[in-house]
Amino acid sequence: MSYRDLRNFTEMIRSLGFIRMVSMENFRTPNFNLVADILIWLIKRFDPEANIHEVYTSEQDRVLLIRSAAEFMALRANLILNTKRLYQADGFSVKELLKITNLLYQAQKANIDDEQSLNRIATDMIDINSHIEELKSSRQLATQVTTKGATIYESLGKEVELKEERYQSVNNFLEFSKVEKALKETIFSSKQNIENTKGFIENVAATESSLDSKIEKKKSELERNQKRLQTLKKVRPAFLEEFEKLEVELQMLYKDYINRTRCLSYLEQAQEENATAEQERMFKRQRETRKMMEELQLEDARKLMEDDESLDVLADNGTQKAVGRLRTATASRARLTTGRKRVYGGMNAEEDSNSLDSDSEFFLDDVDGEDSSILGSNDDLKGIASESKSEQSDDDF
């Protein structure tokens, strides 16, 4: 719902003369009472004799109100209202109410324009109230002239045939016996018609009495049927109590269903959030582990380079035996370094906690006896270093 529609709706409803003030903030949240009052007032403004459901205390009454209002506007004004948006009673319902409001506002505006134009014409033109009777008589005369002209045209069209018959009747001699016979027949027929009318007049009282008896009979039947209807309304059906119990149970089950659905959707959302957070933590742990492994490899490489430099120094001093022992220790250490395995975090939380408890345990040895050999080689390195120092000190002395 746009700000422009809300503003237009409030201005139109204010110009139409709604009973209370309506602001744009009233439709920020669902407000069914205000929407129902506006809807009923607009329909009554459209047709004061409109028959709609005006009670909206319960859920069923609200549904009946929205349905009756939508049917009324569809039949009378040819307006299709979205009942779902009206039942929401928020900013989207204003778009549906704006259809009725715009129709009434345009009608009011057109009425005001017509009144202004009539007043302007009345002031500009001459008063014709005194000539109304003349206009009526002239219209009657015009209709009479047209009917008379039509009848004259038809009679003139028959003049060719009637002319010969008229000449024949004028030229023929009348016989008094035929004339007398025709007159007697007409008199007899007129007497019969008079007697029939008199008989009808005399039978009016009998027909009235028969009609009165029929009316009384129908009234008694109507009263009897009304009494029977009242007794049937008072009697409760056998299944009504069970129906009410089932209706209450259905409402409770519906509430339970709504609560469970909400809880299930919340738990699913929480599960998705936890899964994404756990995946992010696992990626972060793997990055940290990879970084530490790279640092350890760099440190080992640096130590190997230092050992090679120490070998070169000893070779310069002439200690061939120490050089051979150092090279053997360096080779064994290189084999050990290349034989180590990397350890990464698994998908299981327990395995990750056991594998990553200490930052120092990141490698596994392939051969069990290589640690002792390394320790031995380190001791040899220390002995060789001490011997080289002693030899250097003797030579210097």
N, C-alpha and C positions, 0 to 999 in steps of 0.2 A: 504494500500500500504506500503510495507516494505522499509526500507532504502537500502537494497541490490538491490532491483529491480530498484529504482531510480538511484543508482550509476551505475548499469550495463547499463541502458538506456542511461544515459548521455555519458558514455564511448563509447558505440556502435555508437550513433548518431554522436559523434565527429570523430570516426574513419571512418565512411562512408562519411564524408565531408559535413556536413550540413552547410548552408550558414551563420548561426549566432551561437553565443555561447549559450549553454543551461546549466543552473545550476539546482541543486536540489531544490533551493528556488523558482523557477518559478512555481512550481506546488503545493505550499502551499495553494494558493487561486485559484479559477476558472479563467482560462486564455484561452478563446476560440480562440483568434487570433493566439496564439502560437501553440495550438494543431492543428488548421486548417492548418497553414503553414507547420507543420511537416508532417501531414497526406498527404497533396497534394504532398509534396516533396518526400515522401517515395513511393507513388503510381507512380509518374513520374519516379522515379529511378527504380521501378520494371518494368514498361512498359512506355516508352516515348510517345507512341501513345494512351495512355489510355484516354477514353472519360468520364470525371467526371465533376461535377458542381464545379467550382473553385471560385464562388462568395459567400461570407458569410456576407454580410452587414445587411440583415434583418433576421428575425426569420425563414421565409420560406426558404430562401437561405441556412441557416445553416442546416435545416432538410434535404434539398435535397443533400447537400454536404455529410452529414454523411450517408444517405441512399445509394447514388451512390458509395461511397467508400466501404461500407460494401458489396454491391452486387458485385462490381468488384473483391474484394479479395476472396469472396466466390466462384465465378465462375472461376477465373484464378488461384488462389493459394490454394483453398480449405481451407481457413481460416475463421472461424466463429468469427466475431467481435461483441462485446456487444455495440449496438448503444446507449443505455442509459448511459453507463459509458463514452463513447466518447463525448456525448453531455454535460456531467457534466464538462468536461475540467479541472479536478483537478487531484489529485494523483491517483485516480482510473482509469483515462483514460490512464495513463502511462502503466498499465498492458496490455491494448489492443494494444497500439502502440508498446509495446515490442514484440508482436508476429510478426509483419511485420519487425521490426528492426532486430530481431534475425534471421529471414529467410534470409534477405539481407546480414547480417554479416556472416552467415555460408557460403553463396554462395561466398562472396568475399574471405573468408578464404580458401575455397576449390579451388577457382581459383588461388590464390597465391601459394597454395601447388602444384597444377598441373603445373603451370609455372616453379616452382623450380624443380619439378621432370623432366619435359621435358628438361630444361636446363642442368640438371645433366646427363640425358641420351644422349643428343646431344654431350656433352663434352666427355662422356665415350665411346660411340659407334662410329663406322665408319660412315662417311657421305654417305648416300645412294641416294642422289639426282641424281647422274649420272646413277643409275640403275632403275630409274622410268619407262622409256620406255620399258626396258626389262621386268619389272614386268607386265606392261599392255599387252604386246604381249604374255607373258606366260599365263596370265589369259584368253585371247581370244582363244589361242590354246587349253587350257584345256576345255573350253566350247565346242569348235568344236569337240574335241576328244570324249567327252561324247555324243553329239548328233549323230555323225557318228556311234559310237558303238551301240547306241540304234537302229538306222535305220538298220544296218547290222544284228542285232539280230532278228529284226522283219522279214526282208527279208529271212534270213536263216530258220526261222520257217515256212515260206510259200513255201520253196523249194520242199517239198514233193508233193504238189499239182501242182506247176508250172512245175515240171519236166515232168510229164505225158503230160501236155498240150504242152510243148515245143517239146517233141518227136512226138506228133501227128501233130503239125504244120509243122515240118521239113519233116516228111514222106509223108504228103499230097502234091499232085501236084496242083499248082496254075493255075486258069483259067483266061486268059487275059480279058475276058469279065467282070468278077466280079471285077477285079482290076481296069479296066477302069471306071466302074460304081462308085466305091468307090472314085476314084480320082475326077470324075465330081461332086459328091455330096459335097466333101470337098471344091472344088473350088467355087461352087455356094454359099455355106454357108459363105465362107470368103468374097465373093463379097457383100453379103447382110450386113455383119458386117461393111465393108468399107463404104457402102452407108449410113448406120445408123449413123456412126461416122461423116460423112460429113454433114448429116442433122443436127446433134447436133451442129456442129461447125457453120453452117450457122444460126441456131436459137439463137446463143449466143447473137448477137446484139439485137434481139427482146426481149429476156429475160432481157438483161441489161436495155433497154428502159422502159420495164414494171416495173422492180424493181426501176428504178429511179423515175418513176411516183408515185409509192407507197410510196417511201421515202419522196418525196415532199409533198404528201398528209398527211402523218403522221406528218411531220414538221409543216405544216399549222395547223393541229389539236392541236398539242402541244402548238404552240404560242397562239392559240385562248383560250385554257384551262388555260394557264398561265395568260393571260389578265383577264380572268374571275375570277381567283383566287385572283389576285391583287385587283379587284373591290370588291370582297367579303370580303377581309381583311380590306379594307377601310370603308366599311359599318358597323356601330355599331348595334348590335342587340337591340331590343326594351326593353328587360329586363335587359340590362347591367347596366344602371344607377341605377335602383332599387337594383340590386345586389351589386353595390359598396356602396350604402347607407346602406344597411343591413349589409355589411361587417364592415363598420365603427361603426355602432351601436353595432354589436356583440363584437368588440374589447373593446368598452366602458363598455358594460355589463360584460365582462370578468374581466376587471380591478376592477369594483365595487364588483363583486363576490369575487375576491381575497382579497380586503380590508376588506369586511365584514367577510370573513372566518377567517382572521388573528385576527380581533378585537374580534370575538366570542371565539376563542381559548384562547386569552389573558384574557378575562373576566372570562371564566370558570376556568382558572388556578388561577386567583386572588381570585375568590370565594372559591376555595378549600383551598387556603392558609389562607384566613380569617376564614373559618370554623375550620380548625385545630388550629389556634391561639386562637379562642374563646373557643374551647373545653379545651385547655391547661389552659387558664385563669380560667375557671369554676372549673376544677380539683384543681387548686392551691387555689382558694377561699374556696372550700369545705374542703381542708386539713387545712387551717388556722382556719376556723370556728370550725372544730372538735377539733383542738388543744386548742382553747380558751374555748370550752365547758368542756374539760377535766380539764383545770386549774381551772375553776369556781367550778366544782364538788369537786376538791381537797380542795379548799378554804372553801367550805361549810362543808366538812367533818372535816377539822381542827377546824372550829368554834364550831361545835357540840362537838368535843372532849374537847375544852376549857370550854364549858358550863357544861359538865359532871364533870370536875375537880372542877369547882366552887361549884357545888351541893355537892360534897363530902366534901369540906371545910366547907360549912355551916352546914352540918349534924354533923360534928365534934364539932362545936360550940354550938349545941343544938337548933338551930332555926328550929323547925319542920314545923312551918307555912310557913316560907320563902322557905323551901325545897319543900313543896307541890306546892307553886305558881310557883317556877322555873321549876319543873317537868312538870306542865301543860303547861307553855310557851314553853318548849323544845319540848314537844310532838306536840303542834300545829305547831311549826316551822318545825319539821320533816315532818309532813303531807304536809305542804306547799312546802317543798323542793321536796318531792316525787311526788307532784301533778303538778310540772312544766313540760312544754312541750318544746321540742327542735325546733328551727326554722332554716331551711337550705335555701340556695339560690335556686331559681327556674330557669326554662329555660328562663323566660321572663326577659329582661334587666331592665324594669321598676320596676318589683317586686323585683329584686335583689338589685337595688339601694335604694328602699324604706325600704327593710328589713335590709340592711347592712349599713345604713347611720351612725349609731353610734355603737361603739364597745361594749357599755354597755347593749343594748337591745337584749338579746339572749333567754329570757324565757318568757312564757305567763302563766298567772295564770288560774287555772281551776275554782276557786270560787272567785267571786268579793269581798266578804266580808272578805277574809282571810288577806288582807293587813292591814285592820284596826285592826283585831285581833292581827296580829303580832306586829303592832305598840303599841297596848295596852299591849301586853305581854312584849315588850321591856321596856315600862314605869314601868310595875310592877317589872321587873328585876331591874331597876334602884332604885325604892323605896325600894325593899327588900335589895338591897346592901347597901343603906343608913341606913336602920334600923339596919341591922346587924352590921354596923360600929358603930352606936350609942350605941347598946347594948354592943358591945365589949369595947367601951370606958367607959361605966358605970361600967361594971364588973371590968375593970382594976382599975377604981377609987376606 
